[in-house]
Amino acid sequence: MERPDDRTASVLRFATELVAWVATPWALSRYSWLLAVLSVVVLIGLPALLSTPGDKAHVIIPVPGWGTILLVLLQLVAAVISAWLVWPTWAAVLVSVLAAVTLVTERLRWRWLIAG
């Protein structure tokens, strides 16, 4: 099975990741600066280290497709929950819609990752 064209999904996924990278440490900083820093390490570091061969050009630590899917789900959940905790309602609604649209556009890539 050939890797699907996921340019639109990639843009939406990256936008959601940016929200997670900003909102999650912001939300956790209320409780602990250490948790805030740890969240950045997890949300940015894990996907940088762990990837499915064929999904990225450079793979440091290979993981099966379901591992990559779990990392994306982590980003989506972190973005939505954190947005609701620290941002105004209208912004949290927009982030929730962005995450939902990202889920829909990721379907082809996720099928490919599972089949891989």
C-alpha positions as a Markdown table, in Angstrom:
| # | Residue | x | y | z |
|---|---|---|---|---|
| 1 | Met | 0.0 | 0.0 | 0.0 |
| 2 | Glu | 1.4 | 3.4 | -1.0 |
| 3 | Arg | 1.6 | 6.3 | 1.5 |
| 4 | Pro | -1.4 | 8.6 | 1.0 |
| 5 | Asp | -1.0 | 12.3 | 0.1 |
| 6 | Asp | -1.5 | 13.8 | 3.5 |
| 7 | Arg | -0.5 | 17.5 | 3.0 |
| 8 | Thr | -3.8 | 18.9 | 4.3 |
| 9 | Ala | -3.7 | 16.5 | 7.2 |
| 10 | Ser | -0.1 | 17.4 | 8.0 |
| 11 | Val | -1.0 | 21.1 | 8.1 |
| 12 | Leu | -3.9 | 20.5 | 10.4 |
| 13 | Arg | -1.9 | 18.1 | 12.5 |
| 14 | Phe | 0.9 | 20.6 | 12.9 |
| 15 | Ala | -1.5 | 23.4 | 13.8 |
| 16 | Thr | -2.9 | 21.2 | 16.5 |
| 17 | Glu | 0.6 | 20.3 | 17.7 |
| 18 | Leu | 1.4 | 23.9 | 18.0 |
| 19 | Val | -1.6 | 24.5 | 20.2 |
| 20 | Ala | -0.6 | 21.5 | 22.4 |
| 21 | Trp | 2.9 | 22.8 | 22.7 |
| 22 | Val | 1.7 | 26.2 | 23.9 |
| 23 | Ala | -1.4 | 25.5 | 25.9 |
| 24 | Thr | -0.3 | 22.4 | 27.7 |
| 25 | Pro | 2.7 | 23.9 | 29.5 |
| 26 | Trp | 0.6 | 27.0 | 30.2 |
| 27 | Ala | -2.1 | 24.8 | 31.8 |
| 28 | Leu | 0.4 | 22.8 | 33.8 |
| 29 | Ser | 2.4 | 25.8 | 35.0 |
| 30 | Arg | -0.4 | 26.6 | 37.4 |
| 31 | Tyr | 0.6 | 23.4 | 39.3 |
| 32 | Ser | 4.3 | 23.0 | 38.7 |
| 33 | Trp | 7.0 | 24.4 | 36.4 |
| 34 | Leu | 8.5 | 21.0 | 36.3 |
| 35 | Leu | 5.3 | 19.5 | 34.9 |
| 36 | Ala | 5.2 | 22.3 | 32.3 |
| 37 | Val | 8.7 | 21.5 | 31.2 |
| 38 | Leu | 8.1 | 17.8 | 31.2 |
| 39 | Ser | 5.0 | 18.3 | 29.0 |
| 40 | Val | 7.2 | 20.1 | 26.4 |
| 41 | Val | 9.7 | 17.3 | 26.5 |
| 42 | Val | 7.0 | 14.7 | 26.0 |
| 43 | Leu | 5.0 | 16.6 | 23.4 |
| 44 | Ile | 7.9 | 17.6 | 21.2 |
| 45 | Gly | 10.6 | 15.1 | 22.2 |
| 46 | Leu | 8.7 | 11.8 | 21.8 |
| 47 | Pro | 7.5 | 12.5 | 18.3 |
| 48 | Ala | 11.0 | 13.7 | 17.3 |
| 49 | Leu | 12.5 | 10.4 | 18.6 |
| 50 | Leu | 9.8 | 7.9 | 17.8 |
| 51 | Ser | 8.5 | 7.5 | 14.3 |
| 52 | Thr | 7.3 | 4.9 | 11.9 |
| 53 | Pro | 9.7 | 4.0 | 9.0 |
| 54 | Gly | 8.3 | 5.4 | 5.8 |
| 55 | Asp | 6.3 | 8.1 | 7.6 |
| 56 | Lys | 9.3 | 10.4 | 8.1 |
| 57 | Ala | 12.5 | 10.8 | 6.2 |
| 58 | His | 14.7 | 10.3 | 9.2 |
| 59 | Val | 13.8 | 7.7 | 11.8 |
| 60 | Ile | 15.7 | 7.7 | 15.1 |
| 61 | Ile | 13.8 | 5.1 | 17.0 |
| 62 | Pro | 11.4 | 3.1 | 14.8 |
| 63 | Val | 7.9 | 2.3 | 16.2 |
| 64 | Pro | 5.0 | 0.5 | 14.6 |
| 65 | Gly | 2.2 | 2.5 | 13.0 |
| 66 | Trp | 0.0 | 2.3 | 16.0 |
| 67 | Gly | 2.7 | 4.0 | 18.1 |
| 68 | Thr | 2.7 | 7.0 | 15.7 |
| 69 | Ile | -1.1 | 7.1 | 15.9 |
| 70 | Leu | -1.0 | 7.1 | 19.7 |
| 71 | Leu | 1.5 | 10.0 | 19.7 |
| 72 | Val | -0.8 | 12.0 | 17.4 |
| 73 | Leu | -3.8 | 11.3 | 19.7 |
| 74 | Leu | -1.7 | 12.4 | 22.7 |
| 75 | Gln | -1.1 | 15.8 | 20.9 |
| 76 | Leu | -4.8 | 16.2 | 20.0 |
| 77 | Val | -6.1 | 15.4 | 23.5 |
| 78 | Ala | -3.5 | 17.6 | 25.1 |
| 79 | Ala | -4.4 | 20.5 | 22.8 |
| 80 | Val | -8.1 | 20.2 | 23.5 |
| 81 | Ile | -8.0 | 19.7 | 27.2 |
| 82 | Ser | -5.4 | 22.4 | 27.7 |
| 83 | Ala | -7.2 | 24.9 | 25.6 |
| 84 | Trp | -10.4 | 24.4 | 27.6 |
| 85 | Leu | -8.4 | 24.9 | 30.8 |
| 86 | Val | -6.5 | 28.1 | 30.0 |
| 87 | Trp | -8.1 | 29.8 | 27.0 |
| 88 | Pro | -11.5 | 31.6 | 26.6 |
| 89 | Thr | -14.4 | 29.4 | 25.5 |
| 90 | Trp | -14.4 | 30.7 | 21.9 |
| 91 | Ala | -10.7 | 29.7 | 21.5 |
| 92 | Ala | -11.3 | 26.3 | 23.1 |
| 93 | Val | -14.2 | 25.7 | 20.7 |
| 94 | Leu | -12.0 | 26.5 | 17.7 |
| 95 | Val | -9.3 | 24.2 | 19.0 |
| 96 | Ser | -11.8 | 21.4 | 19.5 |
| 97 | Val | -13.1 | 21.9 | 15.9 |
| 98 | Leu | -9.5 | 21.9 | 14.7 |
| 99 | Ala | -8.8 | 18.6 | 16.5 |
| 100 | Ala | -12.0 | 17.0 | 15.1 |
| 101 | Val | -11.2 | 18.0 | 11.6 |
| 102 | Thr | -7.6 | 16.7 | 12.1 |
| 103 | Leu | -9.0 | 13.4 | 13.2 |
| 104 | Val | -11.1 | 13.2 | 10.0 |
| 105 | Thr | -8.2 | 14.1 | 7.7 |
| 106 | Glu | -5.8 | 11.7 | 9.4 |
| 107 | Arg | -7.9 | 8.6 | 8.6 |
| 108 | Leu | -6.1 | 7.7 | 5.4 |
| 109 | Arg | -2.7 | 8.1 | 6.9 |
| 110 | Trp | -3.7 | 6.0 | 9.9 |
| 111 | Arg | -5.0 | 3.2 | 7.7 |
| 112 | Trp | -1.7 | 3.2 | 5.9 |
| 113 | Leu | 0.2 | 3.3 | 9.2 |
| 114 | Ile | -1.8 | 0.3 | 10.6 |
| 115 | Ala | -1.4 | -1.6 | 7.3 |
| 116 | Gly | 2.3 | -0.9 | 7.2 |
